[in-house]
Amino acid sequence: MNRIHLARVAGCVALAAGVAAGTALAAGEPYRETYPRAQIDPARGVEGDVGFSDTIQYWRTEQALQRHAGWVGDPQQQWKLNWKFMDLDRIDLHPGHFAVETGEARAAALAKRDRRFLSCLGEGRENLAGLAAHYPKYDAALGRVVTVEDRIESCAAAAPGEKVPQGSVANNEISVWFKSLSAGKPIRVDIGDPRLLAAYRRGEDLFYAKTGQLNFACASCHVPGSIMGHKLRGETPTTPFADAAHYPTYRTPVSMLESIQQRFARCHGQMRTQALAPGDPAYVDLEVFMTVLSNGYPVSVPSAR
């Protein structure tokens, strides 16, 4: 994926907004639509689900999940739990737990080759506990908003001959290990940073932009009045709030560990639109948007979905 296509995506989003406002299309410009926007205040973080899907009352705490444990397996009720009953130790041991161990071993091997690897992950700190809860974040040295997976790729590149690209098995395993060191810590993406807020707004535009042969947007499945809460083939889409907290997650339908950006790509495939590569700027923006909607909810890895 290149910047030209990203510009086209951004242009389509702006164009759709113009069409909605009644602006005439210039000759040769493609027609695009956007899904009607829900009212979301990014400052509320995960609590923004109050008045949105209102399912947060069922999954916000461990006690709430326990009170509604009987809904698991009930096709009419289970979606309201936002799949949170599958986080951490709420289910039996699964391959995501083994991936944490493998990721730790991979990180140790990289650190053996280049002792700067772990300090690079920690941005100079030796203790990595709690750090992942603040991603995505702006990195002044790199001059861009970075995700955990981007940080891993960048830090690994310092070791001679090492490449751990985003979306690779190795990157996902190191990521799930790194994020496991923040398990239980509330997510805190700093939207007080104007560069993060700008990324959030771009991601918000992409969330509502319709695309592909089915003319779907992310919002077509994940806002009130959409397919959310209703059957779509074998799945029932849920609220986007707190959804970023469990990535990378072990995906049982495909038997593999998957990052949130790989999930975006899988959704795009299901929408019959062009998927982007992990690390693409558009996916970074979309991850910022989704993670801000998880602000205040604890990092919940390893998990399964």
Phi, psi and omega per residue, in radians:
M1 nan 2.324 -3.106
N2 -2.067 3.070 -3.079
R3 -1.171 -0.477 -3.140
I4 -1.101 -0.788 -3.141
H5 -1.170 -0.647 3.107
L6 -1.057 -0.717 3.115
A7 -1.111 -0.643 3.095
R8 -1.126 -0.727 3.109
V9 -1.060 -0.841 -3.140
A10 -1.085 -0.682 3.120
G11 -1.116 -0.673 3.118
C12 -1.142 -0.666 3.116
V13 -1.114 -0.801 3.131
A14 -1.126 -0.675 3.131
L15 -1.096 -0.775 -3.134
A16 -1.057 -0.677 3.109
A17 -1.106 -0.673 3.116
G18 -1.154 -0.708 3.114
V19 -1.093 -0.764 3.141
A20 -1.051 -0.553 -3.128
A21 -1.503 -0.033 3.093
G22 1.646 0.171 3.131
T23 -1.248 2.366 -3.132
A24 -1.252 2.551 3.099
L25 -1.370 2.371 3.029
A26 -1.332 2.719 -3.109
A27 -1.036 2.301 3.074
G28 1.538 -0.165 -3.130
E29 -1.409 2.364 3.135
P30 -1.256 2.632 3.110
Y31 -1.581 2.272 3.091
R32 -2.347 2.656 3.119
E33 -2.067 2.826 3.003
T34 -2.164 2.618 3.079
Y35 -1.323 2.520 3.127
P36 -0.979 2.375 -3.046
R37 -1.419 2.470 2.962
A38 -1.565 2.773 3.116
Q39 -1.494 1.904 -3.138
I40 -2.177 2.205 3.076
D41 -1.752 1.910 -3.087
P42 -1.066 -0.425 -3.129
A43 -1.169 -0.356 -3.119
R44 -1.454 -0.252 -3.128
G45 1.000 -2.379 -3.076
V46 -1.126 -0.459 -3.141
E47 -1.191 -0.177 3.061
G48 -1.126 -0.227 3.088
D49 -1.237 -0.317 3.031
V50 -1.193 2.085 -3.055
G51 1.533 -0.055 3.100
F52 -1.779 -1.449 3.007
S53 -1.726 -0.369 -3.081
D54 1.041 0.340 3.060
T55 -1.504 -0.186 -3.093
I56 -0.980 -0.502 3.138
Q57 -1.093 -0.348 -3.097
Y58 -1.665 -0.337 -3.054
W59 -2.272 0.001 -3.051
R60 -1.097 -0.611 -3.111
T61 -2.236 2.861 3.083
E62 -1.073 -0.675 -3.124
Q63 -1.129 -0.689 3.121
A64 -1.132 -0.708 3.113
L65 -1.113 -0.712 -3.140
Q66 -1.141 -0.662 3.135
R67 -1.127 -0.477 -3.079
H68 -1.988 0.411 -3.124
A69 -1.057 -0.466 3.140
G70 -1.168 -0.219 3.124
W71 -1.358 -0.320 -3.117
V72 -1.074 2.183 -3.106
G73 1.647 -0.183 3.112
D74 -1.584 1.951 -3.046
P75 -1.082 -0.394 -3.135
Q76 -1.475 -0.377 -3.012
Q77 -2.052 -0.491 -2.971
Q78 -1.016 -0.629 -3.091
W79 -1.047 -0.476 -3.121
K80 -1.173 -0.299 3.124
L81 -1.476 -0.061 3.082
N82 0.978 0.453 3.117
W83 1.083 0.239 -3.098
K84 -1.201 -0.282 3.093
F85 -1.229 -0.104 3.129
M86 -1.819 0.213 -3.140
D87 -1.574 2.662 3.025
L88 0.830 -2.179 -3.044
D89 -1.689 0.339 -3.132
R90 -1.361 -0.231 3.064
I91 -2.236 3.014 -3.126
D92 -1.119 2.899 3.123
L93 -0.961 2.349 -3.139
H94 -2.392 2.979 -3.066
P95 -1.029 -0.367 3.085
G96 -1.064 -0.593 3.106
H97 -1.173 -0.700 3.110
F98 -1.174 -0.557 3.128
A99 -1.124 -0.554 3.081
V100 -1.072 -0.790 3.127
E101 -1.138 -0.735 3.130
T102 -1.140 -0.707 3.122
G103 -1.106 -0.679 3.085
E104 -1.084 -0.736 3.129
A105 -1.146 -0.684 3.109
R106 -1.131 -0.739 3.131
A107 -1.113 -0.699 3.117
A108 -1.129 -0.678 3.127
A109 -1.146 -0.708 3.095
L110 -1.148 -0.688 3.128
A111 -1.162 -0.526 3.108
K112 -1.217 -0.628 3.118
R113 -1.307 -0.625 3.121
D114 -2.538 1.897 -3.027
R115 -1.111 -0.211 -3.136
R116 -1.416 -0.149 -3.018
F117 -1.037 -0.891 -3.086
L118 -1.186 -0.675 3.114
S119 -1.186 -0.506 3.054
C120 -1.171 -0.768 3.088
L121 -1.040 -0.678 -3.107
G122 -1.549 0.106 -3.110
E123 0.892 0.782 3.108
G124 1.739 -0.217 3.130
R125 -1.629 2.491 3.100
E126 -1.452 -0.601 -3.129
N127 -1.528 2.025 -3.062
L128 -1.607 -0.052 -3.074
A129 -1.068 2.271 3.048
G130 1.487 -0.201 -3.029
L131 -1.219 -0.642 -3.058
A132 -1.139 -0.348 -3.123
A133 -1.190 -0.211 -3.097
H134 -1.787 0.154 3.108
Y135 -1.721 2.657 -0.070
P136 -1.156 2.700 -3.122
K137 -2.573 2.843 3.115
Y138 -1.531 2.311 3.104
D139 -1.937 1.990 -3.079
A140 -1.161 -0.642 -3.122
A141 -1.140 -0.699 3.135
L142 -1.485 -0.345 3.101
G143 1.274 0.546 -3.138
R144 -2.770 2.903 2.991
V145 -1.316 2.281 -3.107
V146 -2.073 2.580 3.019
T147 -1.778 3.030 3.087
V148 -1.044 -0.767 -3.099
E149 -1.142 -0.612 3.072
D150 -1.159 -0.743 3.125
R151 -1.045 -0.761 -3.139
I152 -1.080 -0.808 3.135
E153 -1.062 -0.777 -3.113
S154 -1.151 -0.734 -3.126
C155 -1.221 -0.649 3.136
A156 -1.183 -0.531 -3.100
A157 -1.115 -0.344 3.129
A158 -1.245 -0.430 3.105
A159 -1.362 2.307 -3.083
P160 -0.961 2.180 3.060
G161 1.342 0.074 -3.087
E162 -1.665 2.299 3.023
K163 -2.342 2.129 3.120
V164 -2.227 1.274 -3.020
P165 -1.154 2.653 3.076
Q166 -1.072 2.418 -3.100
G167 1.603 -0.160 3.115
S168 -1.419 2.792 3.110
V169 -1.020 -0.785 -3.108
A170 -1.073 -0.777 -3.130
N171 -1.102 -0.781 -3.137
N172 -1.095 -0.667 -3.124
E173 -1.217 -0.717 3.079
I174 -1.149 -0.669 3.133
S175 -1.091 -0.785 -3.104
V176 -1.188 -0.554 3.047
W177 -1.186 -0.846 -3.130
F178 -1.040 -0.766 -3.131
K179 -1.239 -0.505 3.112
S180 -1.104 -0.418 3.099
L181 -1.253 -0.180 3.089
S182 -1.978 0.141 -3.112
A183 -0.963 2.284 -3.121
G184 1.595 -0.244 3.112
K185 -1.466 2.368 3.139
P186 -1.167 2.443 3.107
I187 -1.213 2.368 -3.099
R188 -2.416 1.329 3.022
V189 -1.374 2.240 -2.979
D190 -1.484 1.554 3.096
I191 -1.385 0.004 2.964
G192 -1.249 -0.340 3.030
D193 -1.382 2.054 -3.076
P194 -1.023 -0.458 3.127
R195 -1.269 -0.583 3.055
L196 -1.263 -0.705 3.135
L197 -1.128 -0.661 3.104
A198 -1.131 -0.711 3.096
A199 -1.121 -0.695 3.093
Y200 -1.029 -0.796 -3.110
R201 -1.133 -0.694 3.096
R202 -1.135 -0.736 3.106
G203 -1.113 -0.644 3.094
E204 -1.085 -0.754 3.095
D205 -1.023 -0.754 -3.131
L206 -1.179 -0.585 3.140
F207 -1.063 -0.596 -3.086
Y208 -1.714 -0.118 -3.097
A209 -1.351 2.211 3.085
K210 -1.419 2.536 -3.077
T211 -2.751 2.894 3.034
G212 1.397 3.066 -3.093
Q213 -1.099 -0.511 -3.134
L214 -1.532 -0.083 -3.133
N215 0.944 0.813 -3.139
F216 -1.790 2.662 2.919
A217 -2.067 2.893 3.012
C218 -0.940 -0.705 -3.099
A219 -1.148 -0.332 3.134
S220 -1.067 -0.371 -3.123
C221 -2.021 -0.205 -2.898
H222 -2.294 0.460 2.993
V223 -2.329 2.787 3.114
P224 -0.995 2.443 -3.126
G225 1.534 -0.094 3.104
S226 -1.685 -2.685 3.097
I227 -1.324 -0.195 -3.129
M228 -0.877 2.224 -3.137
G229 1.514 -0.033 3.139
H230 -2.104 2.699 -3.111
K231 -1.156 2.297 2.989
L232 -2.246 1.742 -2.968
R233 0.985 -2.103 -3.077
G234 -1.683 0.140 -3.056
E235 -2.146 2.778 3.020
T236 -2.153 1.841 -3.108
P237 -1.040 2.556 -3.091
T238 -2.088 -3.118 3.094
T239 -1.108 2.560 3.059
P240 -1.369 -0.191 -3.117
F241 -1.204 2.317 -3.133
A242 1.222 0.137 -3.082
D243 -1.250 -0.512 -3.091
A244 -1.299 -0.256 -2.976
A245 -1.147 -0.415 -3.006
H246 -1.802 0.156 -3.138
Y247 -1.670 2.574 -0.078
P248 -1.137 2.527 -3.104
T249 -2.191 2.664 3.051
Y250 -1.435 2.053 -3.103
R251 -1.618 1.890 -3.105
T252 -1.126 -0.570 -3.134
P253 -1.155 -0.462 -3.098
V254 -2.035 0.014 3.073
S255 0.964 0.848 3.111
M256 -2.723 2.780 3.052
L257 -1.385 2.386 -3.022
E258 -2.363 2.312 3.050
S259 -1.406 2.911 -3.124
I260 -1.136 -0.598 3.129
Q261 -1.255 -0.546 3.005
Q262 -1.170 -0.562 3.071
R263 -1.177 -0.688 3.043
F264 -0.991 -0.804 -3.112
A265 -1.107 -0.685 3.128
R266 -1.147 -0.717 3.086
C267 -1.077 -0.735 3.126
H268 -1.085 -0.665 3.076
G269 -1.077 -0.711 3.121
Q270 -1.206 -0.457 3.087
M271 -1.463 -0.059 -3.101
R272 1.056 0.853 3.037
T273 -2.280 2.943 -3.080
Q274 -1.242 2.129 3.073
A275 -1.389 2.630 3.106
L276 -1.796 2.864 3.116
A277 -1.416 2.512 3.053
P278 -0.938 2.338 -3.089
G279 1.725 -0.177 3.095
D280 -1.054 2.445 -3.113
P281 -0.947 -0.607 3.136
A282 -1.146 -0.697 3.122
Y283 -1.235 -0.568 3.060
V284 -1.086 -0.793 3.117
D285 -1.082 -0.742 3.135
L286 -1.140 -0.635 3.085
E287 -1.152 -0.682 3.075
V288 -1.041 -0.844 3.135
F289 -0.984 -0.869 -3.101
M290 -1.145 -0.641 -3.091
T291 -1.295 -0.584 3.055
V292 -1.071 -0.594 3.086
L293 -1.257 -0.104 3.045
S294 -1.839 -0.020 -3.138
N295 -0.943 2.265 -3.131
G296 1.661 -0.265 3.095
Y297 -1.657 2.496 -3.064
P298 -1.262 2.532 2.975
V299 -0.971 2.278 -2.976
S300 -2.253 1.099 3.075
V301 -2.175 2.628 0.017
P302 -1.364 2.620 -3.123
S303 -2.420 3.020 3.063
A304 -2.372 2.646 3.102
R305 -2.470 nan nan
